[in-house]
Amino acid sequence: MSDDDKFDRGSALSIFGSDRREDFMALGFALAIAFAVYVLY
């Protein structure tokens, strides 16, 4: 398996440069949605 065939876990499709920042943003969105559901319902 050459370097060209290496599996990419979607970094090319990411809107952020780093996976860590993307993970924190996803966590933040999840917490915001959970808080909104908690408050509204």
MOTATA-V204711 format. One record per residue. RES is the residue in one letter. PSI is psi in radians with two decimals (999 if undefined). OMEGA is omega in whole degrees, -180 to 180 (NA if undefined). NEAR is the number of other ideal C-beta (glycine too) atoms within 8 Angstrom. Layout:
# MOTATA-V204711
RES	PSI	OMEGA	NEAR
RES	PSI	OMEGA	NEAR
This chain:
# MOTATA-V204711
M	2.10	-178	3
S	2.99	180	5
D	-0.52	-180	4
D	-0.47	-178	4
D	0.01	-177	5
K	2.43	-179	7
F	2.27	178	3
D	2.21	-175	6
R	0.56	171	5
G	0.29	-179	6
S	-0.55	-179	7
A	-0.47	-179	5
L	-0.11	-177	4
S	2.53	177	9
I	-0.17	178	3
F	2.69	-179	8
G	-0.65	-175	4
S	2.52	179	6
D	-0.62	-178	9
R	-0.77	179	6
R	-0.69	179	9
E	-0.71	179	11
D	-0.73	179	8
F	-0.65	177	8
M	-0.72	178	9
A	-0.71	178	8
L	-0.74	179	8
G	-0.75	177	8
F	-0.72	180	8
A	-0.74	179	8
L	-0.68	179	8
A	-0.74	179	8
I	-0.78	180	8
A	-0.70	179	8
F	-0.73	179	8
A	-0.73	179	8
V	-0.70	180	8
Y	-0.72	-178	7
V	-0.73	-173	6
L	-0.39	-175	5
Y	999	NA	4
